[in-house]
Amino acid sequence: MQITGLRRDLEEAGYAVRRGFLPRELLEAGDRIKSRAGRESIAEPHLGSVVSVGSSVDFAPIILFDAQYELLERAGYPDARFFAGFLISKPAGCPRLHWHQDWWGWSSAASYAATPPILYFMYYLTDTSAANGCLRVLPGSHRRKNGLHGLIEDRPTHPDRILPVDDVLVSTRHDEVDVTVRRGDLIVRDGRLLHASHANNSSEDRALIVLSFVPFWSDLPEELQCAFDRKRPKIEKSWPPVEAERVLARATVYNGASSPIRLQRTPDLSG
């Protein structure tokens, strides 16, 4: 199988950028989700305001956007399934997002393969820069041990308070890269990649839609499939049935008899 540019970037660096990927009508759908967030949003100290897909059927057209599945198929991921998603709005004055990685399945051997166990599609609704909270990444840290791994392994994945500016979790690293984008651009990120963001020192919100996908669903061990099904947002309980069924047909739904893996958020990259 030929390795495409996207897949090569993901396997080597842990992230890739595709410019102008989200069309105008879906950008406007994202704007509507943001404008209607209201009471459905949850405040996180470093992320800002977070709205889950389970709270709004307005996410459906973005989840079902065919071009993202076609992009994954061209990259050699023909069996991708939707897992979860959020609107994240980082308000003016929100501090740096701490260094972390989002994967919780490190107890499975599948977590150490070149193929990412989970991918995050980050659709930006605003232009980003270091001034308003753009993404920061440590390239290659999804599969190779980075000095930061040892410094944060006993720290909480999501601190419940604002961290001091000299905390290692929000530190500037010599090997970090800023990933700046324009409205409508897409960042595809391996969930194992260490990442953070700058503070939003502008006067406007910096917003994005984040969707997560499992690229090789049928190849996963059943205990991982079961874990994904347990953890996915249960849209069938909160969305109208027709829209829920359309998304569930492409989602990480498991109906087997396996038990889920033991959740583990700390990798063992010593080998």
matplotlib code that plots the C-alpha trace (Angstrom):
import matplotlib.pyplot as plt

x = [0.0, 1.3, 1.7, 0.1, 1.4, -1.2, -0.4, 3.3, 3.0, 0.8, 3.1, 6.3, 5.3, 1.9, -0.1, -0.9, -2.6, -5.0, -5.8, -9.4, -10.9, -14.2, -16.7, -18.6, -21.9, -20.3, -18.3, -21.6, -23.0, -20.1, -20.9, -24.5, -23.3, -21.1, -23.9, -26.4, -24.1, -25.5, -26.3, -24.9, -21.3, -18.9, -16.2, -12.7, -9.8, -7.4, -9.6, -12.3, -16.0, -16.7, -19.8, -20.2, -21.9, -24.4, -25.9, -26.7, -27.9, -26.4, -23.1, -24.7, -23.8, -20.1, -19.9, -21.4, -19.1, -18.1, -14.8, -13.3, -14.0, -12.7, -9.5, -9.1, -9.7, -7.2, -4.7, -5.2, -7.8, -10.9, -12.8, -12.8, -15.5, -16.7, -16.1, -16.8, -16.7, -16.8, -17.0, -14.1, -14.2, -11.1, -12.2, -10.1, -7.8, -7.9, -4.4, -2.2, -3.6, -1.3, 0.8, -1.0, -2.0, -5.5, -5.2, -6.5, -5.9, -2.2, -2.8, -3.4, -0.5, -2.4, -1.5, 2.1, 1.7, 2.4, -1.3, -3.0, -5.6, -7.5, -7.3, -8.6, -9.9, -9.6, -11.7, -10.9, -13.7, -11.3, -7.8, -5.1, -1.7, 0.5, -1.4, -4.8, -4.1, -2.9, -2.0, 1.5, 2.9, 5.9, 6.4, 7.1, 6.0, 3.1, 5.5, 8.9, 9.7, 10.1, 11.7, 8.3, 6.7, 8.6, 7.9, 4.1, 3.3, 2.0, 0.1, -3.6, -4.6, -7.1, -6.1, -9.1, -7.4, -5.4, -1.7, 1.1, 3.1, 6.2, 4.5, 6.1, 2.7, 2.5, 6.2, 7.8, 9.7, 12.8, 11.3, 7.7, 6.1, 3.3, 0.6, -1.1, -4.2, -6.9, -10.7, -11.8, -8.4, -8.1, -5.4, -5.4, -3.7, -2.8, -4.4, -1.1, 0.7, 1.8, 0.2, -0.9, -1.9, -0.8, -2.9, -5.5, -4.2, -6.5, -9.8, -11.9, -12.8, -10.7, -13.1, -12.9, -14.9, -13.0, -14.1, -12.4, -12.2, -10.9, -9.1, -8.9, -12.1, -12.4, -8.7, -9.0, -9.1, -12.7, -11.8, -10.8, -13.9, -15.9, -14.1, -14.8, -18.5, -18.7, -17.0, -18.7, -21.4, -24.8, -26.5, -29.3, -30.5, -30.5, -30.8, -33.9, -33.9, -33.4, -30.3, -28.9, -29.3, -27.4, -24.4, -24.5, -24.2, -20.7, -19.9, -17.9, -20.8, -19.9, -22.4, -20.1, -19.6, -16.1, -15.3, -13.5, -9.7, -8.3, -8.1, -4.6, -3.6, 0.2, 2.3, 5.2, 7.7, 10.8, 11.5]
y = [0.0, 3.5, 5.7, 9.1, 12.5, 12.7, 9.2, 9.9, 13.1, 11.5, 8.5, 10.7, 14.0, 13.1, 15.8, 17.3, 20.4, 20.7, 24.3, 25.5, 22.1, 23.0, 24.5, 27.7, 26.1, 23.9, 26.8, 28.6, 25.5, 25.7, 29.3, 28.4, 25.8, 28.4, 31.0, 28.6, 27.0, 28.8, 26.5, 23.4, 24.6, 23.5, 25.8, 24.3, 26.3, 26.1, 25.0, 27.6, 26.8, 23.2, 21.8, 18.1, 16.7, 15.0, 18.3, 19.5, 17.8, 20.8, 18.8, 16.2, 17.8, 18.3, 14.7, 13.4, 15.5, 13.0, 14.7, 13.8, 10.1, 10.3, 12.0, 9.1, 6.5, 8.0, 7.9, 4.2, 4.3, 2.8, 1.8, 5.0, 5.5, 8.6, 8.6, 11.9, 15.7, 19.1, 22.8, 24.5, 28.2, 29.8, 33.3, 36.4, 36.2, 32.4, 31.1, 28.5, 25.0, 22.6, 19.9, 16.6, 13.8, 12.6, 8.8, 6.6, 3.1, 2.6, -0.7, -2.2, -3.2, -1.6, 1.8, 1.4, 0.7, 3.2, 3.3, 5.9, 4.4, 7.7, 10.8, 14.3, 16.5, 20.1, 22.6, 26.2, 28.7, 31.6, 32.4, 31.5, 32.7, 32.7, 35.8, 34.2, 30.6, 28.6, 24.9, 23.9, 20.4, 18.3, 16.5, 12.8, 12.6, 10.3, 7.4, 8.5, 9.2, 13.0, 14.5, 16.0, 12.5, 11.9, 15.3, 15.0, 11.3, 11.7, 14.9, 15.1, 15.1, 17.9, 20.1, 21.6, 25.0, 27.6, 26.6, 29.0, 30.4, 28.5, 25.1, 22.5, 21.7, 25.1, 25.6, 26.6, 23.6, 23.9, 21.4, 22.8, 23.9, 26.5, 25.4, 28.5, 28.2, 30.2, 29.9, 26.7, 25.0, 21.5, 20.0, 16.2, 15.1, 11.7, 11.5, 10.3, 13.5, 15.8, 19.2, 22.4, 25.9, 29.5, 31.8, 33.9, 37.4, 38.9, 40.5, 37.8, 34.2, 31.5, 28.7, 25.3, 22.1, 18.9, 15.5, 12.3, 9.2, 5.7, 5.1, 1.2, 0.1, -3.4, -4.2, -3.1, -5.7, -6.2, -5.0, -1.6, -1.5, -2.1, 0.7, 3.1, 2.2, 2.7, 6.1, 7.5, 10.2, 8.5, 10.7, 8.2, 9.4, 13.1, 13.6, 13.1, 9.4, 10.0, 12.2, 9.9, 6.8, 8.4, 9.2, 5.9, 4.1, 5.6, 5.6, 3.4, 1.2, -2.3, -5.1, -7.9, -9.7, -8.5, -6.4, -3.1, -2.7, -1.2, 2.5, 3.9, 7.5, 7.1, 5.6, 3.2, 4.5, 3.1, 0.6]
z = [0.0, -0.9, 2.1, 1.4, 2.6, 5.3, 6.7, 6.5, 8.4, 11.1, 11.6, 11.6, 13.2, 14.8, 13.1, 9.7, 8.3, 5.5, 4.4, 3.7, 4.3, 5.9, 3.5, 4.2, 5.1, 7.7, 9.1, 9.5, 11.2, 13.7, 14.3, 15.1, 17.6, 19.3, 19.4, 20.9, 23.4, 26.4, 29.4, 27.6, 27.9, 30.6, 31.8, 31.9, 33.5, 30.6, 27.7, 28.1, 27.2, 26.1, 24.5, 23.8, 20.6, 22.9, 23.7, 20.2, 17.0, 15.2, 15.1, 12.8, 9.4, 10.5, 11.8, 8.5, 6.3, 3.6, 2.7, 6.0, 5.6, 2.1, 3.3, 5.8, 3.2, 0.8, 3.7, 4.0, 6.8, 5.0, 8.1, 10.2, 12.8, 14.6, 18.3, 20.0, 19.5, 21.1, 20.5, 22.4, 22.8, 24.4, 25.6, 25.8, 28.7, 29.0, 30.1, 28.3, 27.9, 29.7, 28.0, 27.8, 25.4, 25.0, 24.7, 27.5, 26.1, 26.9, 28.5, 25.0, 22.8, 19.9, 21.4, 20.5, 16.8, 13.9, 13.2, 15.6, 17.8, 17.6, 15.5, 16.3, 13.5, 14.7, 12.6, 13.5, 13.3, 13.8, 12.6, 15.2, 16.2, 19.3, 20.4, 20.6, 21.7, 18.7, 19.1, 20.3, 19.6, 20.3, 17.0, 17.3, 20.9, 19.9, 19.6, 20.9, 24.5, 25.1, 28.1, 29.1, 29.5, 32.7, 34.1, 33.7, 34.1, 37.7, 37.0, 36.3, 32.6, 33.2, 36.2, 38.0, 38.7, 37.0, 37.0, 37.9, 35.0, 36.1, 36.2, 33.9, 32.6, 30.9, 30.2, 26.9, 25.5, 23.2, 20.7, 20.5, 17.3, 16.9, 14.5, 13.2, 10.9, 9.3, 9.7, 7.9, 8.1, 9.5, 11.8, 12.0, 15.2, 16.6, 20.1, 21.6, 20.6, 23.4, 22.8, 24.5, 23.4, 24.0, 26.2, 24.4, 24.8, 22.2, 22.7, 20.9, 21.5, 19.7, 18.7, 17.1, 16.5, 17.5, 16.2, 17.0, 14.8, 15.1, 11.9, 11.9, 13.7, 12.4, 13.3, 16.9, 19.7, 20.9, 24.4, 22.8, 20.7, 23.9, 25.6, 22.8, 22.9, 26.6, 26.4, 23.3, 23.8, 23.8, 21.2, 20.9, 24.3, 23.4, 19.7, 17.5, 16.3, 12.6, 13.0, 15.8, 13.6, 10.7, 12.9, 14.8, 11.5, 11.3, 15.0, 17.4, 18.3, 19.7, 20.3, 21.2, 24.5, 25.4, 28.5, 28.0, 28.5, 31.7, 31.1, 31.3, 30.5, 31.0, 28.2, 28.6, 26.1, 27.7, 25.0]

ax = plt.figure().add_subplot(projection="3d")
ax.plot(x, y, z, "-o")
ax.set_aspect("equal")
plt.show()
